Amino acid sequence: MKKLIYILFIATLLFTSCDEYLDEKPDRNKQEIEYVSDINLLLDQTYGGFISDINFSNTGGDQTYYQGVYNFVGRWLYFPDIQESVWKDDMSSVNNSSWTNAYEAIWFTNFVINSIGSLEGDADEKANLIAEVHLIKAYKQFNLALKHCLYPSSANAEEMGIPLKNETEFGLTTVRASLGETFEQIEADLIEGLKIDKPRTDSWRESDASAAALAARIYLYMHDFDKAKQYAEKAVSLHSTMINVENIELSRTYDGTYTASTSGILAYSKEFYSSWESQYKIYYDGETGYYMTPSANLLAAYEPTDLRLQYFYSDALFSTYYGLTENNMLYTRNGTLMTGTDVAEMYLILAECAARNNDFTTCMQNVELVRVNRFAAADYTSLPVPSSEKDAVELIANERWREFPFTSLRWYDVKRLNAEGLVDPIILSKDYFEVGETAIDFGTPKVYTLEPNSRKYARPIPKEVISLTRGSVVQNTY
């Protein structure tokens, strides 16, 4: 088999999302993909663009860079992340690797879709690969739109979406589709991806289970509760392994990180990803860095006996090595931030779908399937059954927040619930200090708030995209 050089534009020019990239010509000295097995070799990697995710860790209000921590680690922090944590709409950054990595993966999915017919290999394997890359493409587009666009309500259908790419040709103008067109494309790719006929045998490749889980996540965001329920039920019927936090074997590393069965395992290896078996399809936030410092609001969301609070937040690094005695917590679950679909997420989707049908008993049965695995048996008390749809949805949103901190799902929930208006308006707020273009002024306290349905819920797209497309891609307006 002819070895393929994965750089195939991907490390050098793949998609800068701009005309400058599109004007580049391929290097004819690079070897070509000839076999279906070559595509499998690429997708079977457990590090890189196919499983790296859009960065949301600073977006949903979960992150706070306290002064004591900042004094020690500020030199290693990416300052635009700090600006993002207070929802600045004029970022000092020029580029954004999350955006670039997403479009690199989208370019490759288009390459597979448009060229796999000419490759040597089994027809069924080709069909599954086409479905798999459609799922990757749907996921990447969805998260780009989730971060950089407004909520896709009917009223916002003509607002700006993302640049849609379905081709691999060079020299084409890049523009932003409408938000309505963007979600039509996402759903079209999702529907093609749902054709996958492959059982889940690992967590770094797509499967029938991961396809259903992704569909449940996307349809819940769109508030299509019938389809969200349909696909969440399918997902748990295919894979329903839950992790009981009380029973996992924990080891604490020098920096205070708790890891579940990952001690001595090479980071980002397949064994590493298998350590949290409730994941349908692994994605990780490669842009977060190590210092995920939880806000006071996030920590207060947990009950004191919640093992997620006890096991996945630690003050060991900053207290032991830097002597900090307050505001010194780190989020340390697994040593990296897993962001893909998860069995717990599916049960909470089923809970919300039941609540939307005023079936509060079924709703809470699904919530308890998650919570019973997050407390020591001796400490566990079931939550009371809510008496209204509003109360149930608020309860579920809070449980999702505790279960998936720093991921896209808090941003996802605040945007969709505020747009709907069922629950009390969710105002993201942070008591902090003046954040400028290059530094934090800790002498000037300031309260930052993000009001419901603010246009800041569409985060700025990278300035280099606007520059390199000569303005054909337009920035969000605020």
N, C-alpha and C positions, 0 to 999 in steps of 0.2 A: 504494500500500500504506500502510495506516495504520501510522505509527511507534509502536513500543511503548516505553514508559518502563521500562527494565530494573529500576528500583527496585521495581516490582511486589512490594512487601514486602521484597525481598531486601536492600536496604541499610538498611532502617529497622526492620522487625519480623520478618522472615521466620521464623526458628525460633530462639528463645532456648531451645528445648527445655523450655518451661514453660507452666503454665496461664495465667500472665499474658499471654504471647504469644497463647495460644489464645483468650483472651477479647477480644483486639483485633478490630476490625471493619475490613474493607477500605475504602480510600479510593475512593469512587465517582467522584471526579473524574479518576482515573487512566485512561488509555486501555487498552482491552482487546486481548488477542491475538486476531487473527481469521484469520490465514493460517499455513499450515505454514512458509512462508518466514520468518515472525517467529521461530519456534522455531529455525530454522537460524541466524538472525542472532545469537541469544543464544549458541548452542553454538559458534559459529565464533569467539567471542572468545578471545583468547590471554592474558587476565589476569583473575583473579577466582575466584569460588567453584567454578566447574566444573572447574578444573584445579589449584587450590590443594589442599594435602594436609595430613593430620594431621602434627603435629610429632613426630618420633622422634629428632631429632639429639642430644638430651640423655639419651635413655632407655637406649640399649644399651651405655653405658660408653665410647663413642668420644670424648666431649668432656671436657676438663679445663681449668678456668679457673685457670691458673697465676698466682701472686701478681704477677709483673712485668707480665703482660698485664692482669690485673685492675686494677692501680693506674692504668693508662692508660685503659682502656675500660669499667671497671665502671659508670660513670655511664650508659652506653648499654645495658647488659645488663638483661634482664628477670630479676629476682632469682629468681622461681620456676623459671626454666630451670636455675639453679645448684642449687636444691633438687632438681629432677628428676634432675640429673646424679649425685646421691648417693642417689637412690631414697628420698627422704623420703616418708612416707605421710600427713603432715599439712602440706599446702602452704599458704603464706601467700596465694596468689592466690585471688581470688573467682571470676573468670571465666576463660574459655579460648576464645580466638578460633578455634582449630582445631576444637573441638567445635561451636561456633556455625556456622562456615562449612560444616562437613559437613552439618549439619541444614538449612541454607539450601538447599544443593544437593539434598538429599533431598526437601525440600518441593517444589522445582521439578520434579523427576522425577515426583513424584506428580501434580502439576498437568498435566504433559504426558500421562502415562498415562491420567488420568481425563477429560481434556477434548479430546484431539486428534481424536477422532471427529467433533466438531462444527466443526472448522476446515476451511477451504477448502484443497484441495491434492490432489496425486496419492496414490492409495492405497498404492503401493509406497513412496513417500517417507515416508508416515505410518508404515508398518510398520517401516522402518529407523530412524525417529526413536524409536519406542516401544522397539525393541531397544537403541538407543544409550543412552537414559536409564536403562533397566534395568541396563546395564553400569556407568554412573556410580553408580547407587544401590548396586549390589553392591560396588563398590570402596570407596565411602565407608563403608558399614556394616561391611565387612570390616576396614578400618583402625581404625574406632572400637572394634570388638570386640578386635582385636589388641592395642590399647593398654590398654583399660580393663577387660578381662575376663581370666579365667584361660584356660588352654588348654582347648579343647573336647573333652576326652576323655569317654569314656562315664561315668567316675566323676564328672565335673564337669557332667553334662548339666543338673542342676537348680540349678547355681550361677547367679548373676545375669549376664544378658547386657546388652544395650543397649535403650533404648526403641525400639520398632519403629513406624514411621510409614508407613502406606499410604494416608493420606487427606489432604485439604486443609481439612477442616472445622475450625471454631473451637470452643473450649469443651470439648474432650475431655480427659479425665484422662490424664496421662502417667505410665506406669509402666515398669519394666524387665522385659522378657521373660526367660525362662530362657535359659541359654546354648545349650541344645539347640534351642530355638525360634529363637534368633537365627541360628544357622548354617543352619537349615532355610530361613529367609527369604533369607539370602545366596545359598544355592544356587538357590532358586527364581528370584530375580532374575537370577542368572548364566545359568540355562537359558534364560530369555526373551531375555537379551542375546545369546546364541549364535545366535539366529535372524537376526542382522544379515547382510544380503547387500550388502556394500559393500566394495570393495577399498581397501587403504591407499593414499591419495594424499597424506597429510600426517600429521603426528604430533600434532596438537591435536584431532583428531576420532577417534571410535571407528570400527573397521573389522572385517572378518572376522579379520584378523591380530591386532588388539589384543584382540578377544574371546577368541580361542584362548589368547593369552598370559596374560590375566587368569585364565582357567580353569586353566591350568597352575599359576599361582602359588597360587591358592586350594586346588586339590586336593593340591598338594604339602604345604601346611600341614596339611591334614586327613589326610595320609599315605595318600591314595588314589593309589598310584603308577601304577596302570594308566591312570587318567584323566589324571594329570599328564603321563605320557609321551605319551598320545594327543594332548593339546592342545598340548604343547610341539613335537611333530613337526609338527602342523598349522601352528603359528605360524611356524616356520622355513621351512616349505615355501612360505609366503605372503610372508615378508619375512625375509631373512637377512643384511642388510648389517652388516658388522662394521667397526669403526674400528680401524685400525692406528695406534697412538699414535706409532710411530716416523716415520710418513709425514705426520702432520697438520702443517699450517702453523701455527706457534705465534707469537703476539705477546705480549709481556709489558707490562702496563700499569704506570702509576706506582706502584701498590701491590703489585706483584709477582704479580698474577694472570695465569696463563696462560689464554688463551682459544683455542679451536679455531675458526677462521674466523668469529669474532664481532666482530672489531675494527670499530668504527664502526657496528655494528648496534644499533638501538634495543632496549633490554632488554625482554624479554617480547613482542617482535614475532614474527610467524610465521617470519621469517628467522632470528631468534635460536634458536627451537626446532628449526629444521632443521639446526643446526650439529652435532648429534650424532645421526647418521642411524640409529643402531641402536635408538632408542627406538620402541616400538610406539605408545604413547599417552603424551603428556606429562602428567605431574603435577609440581608443584614445591612445595617446602616454603617457603611464604611467611612462616613464623614464625621461621625459623632466625636471620635477621639475618646480618650479614657475618662475625662472628667465630666461625668454626668452628675451634677450637683442638684439635688431636688429642692424645689421651692417649699416654703412652709405650708402652702396650700395643699401641695401633693402629699406631704408627710401627714398632714392632719386628716387626710381622707381615709387613712387606715385605722382600724381598731388596734389597740395596743397588743392584743393577742394574735393578730394576723401574722402568720408565718412569712408572708411576703415582705412585711415590714422588718421582721426580725432577721430574715436570711438574706434578703436582697438589697438591704441598705446597711452600710457600715461606716463607722467613723475611724476605723483602725489606721488607715493611711495618714490622714491629716492629724489625728491625735497623737499617734506614736512617733511619726517622723517629723511633723511640723509643729507639734505642741498646741494645736488649735483645740479649744474646749467648747466652742459653740459654732453653729452653722458649718459643721465639718463632715456632713454625711455625703456618701457617694452611692449611686445606684450601681450594683456590682453583679447582677445576675448573669451568670455564664461568662462574664468578662467581655461580652460584646452584645450589641442590641439586635435581637432577632425581631424581624418585622413582618414575616410572612403570615399566612393564614394558619389558624390554630384551632384545635378541637374545642378549647374553652370559648373561643370566639363564636364557634358554631352554636354551642349551647346557649350562649347569651343572645345570639340572633333568634334562635327558636323561642327564647323567653320573650323577646320583644314582639315577635310576630303573634304569639299567644296573647300578650297584653293588648295588642292592637285589635284583637277579636274579643276583648273583655273576658278572656279565659285566664283568670289570675292564678288559679290553682296550678294549671299546667305551666304558666309563666314561672312561678316560683319553684316548681319541681326542676326546671332547667337551670335556674339560677343556683339552686342548692347543689346540683351536680358539680358545679364549679367550686362553690364556697366550701363544701365539705372537704375538699382536697387542699384547702389553703389555711386550715387551722388544725391544731392538735385536737384529737378526738375529745380529750378531757375539757378543752376550752370552748368547744363549739356550741353555738346556739343558733337555731334557724331564725331567719328574719320573718317578721310578721307578713301575712299576705296583704298586699295593698288593696285598696277599695276602689281605685279609679285608674283609668288608663294613664292619666297624667302622672300619678304617683308611681305607677309601675315603670313607666318609661324613664323617669328620673332616677329611680332605684337602679335600673339596669345600666343606664349611662354612667352612674357613679361606680358600679362594679366593673364595667369595662375600663374605666379610668385607672382603677387600682390594678387591674390585671395586665394592662398594656401601657404602662407609663412610657413617655418619651417617644412613642411610635406615632404613626399617622392617625391612629384611631381617636385620640382626643380631639384633634383638629377636625376630623371627619364628623364626629358627633356634635360638636359645638356648631359647626356650619349648618348641618342638615336640620338640627333641632331648632335653632334660632330661625331658620328660614320657614319652618313649618308653623311655629307659634303655639304648639300644644303645651309645652312646659314653660315654666317661668323663664324669662330671658336670661341667657347665660352671658355674663359680662366677665371677660378675662381681665384681671387686674393684678398689678404688681407694684408694691411699695419698694422703690429702688432709688437710684441716683441718676444724675444727668449723664446720658450716654452721648458723646460727641462723635466726630468723624474718626478719631483715632484713639480715644481714651475715655475712661469713666472718671467723672468728677465726684469722688466720694464725699466731697464737702457740700454738695448740693443735692439734698433729697428731692425726689420727684416721684409722683404716682403716675404709672402708665396704665391706661385702660384700653381695651378693645371692645367697642360697643357692638351689640348684636347687628349683624348684617352690614357692618362697616365694609367699605371697599378695600380696606387693608386685609380682608380675608382672601384677597387675590394677592399673593406675595409678589414682589417685583421679580421680573425675569432678568437674567444676567445682562449687564450693560454691553458686554462684548457681542452678544447676539444682535442687539440693535445696531451697534457700530459696524459689525462685519457684514450685515445684510443691507447696509447703506439705508437703513430706515424702513425696509420693507416689513420687518417685524417691529411692531409698535409696543411701547411700554404700557403697562396698566396705568389707568388714571385714578387719582386720589382726590 
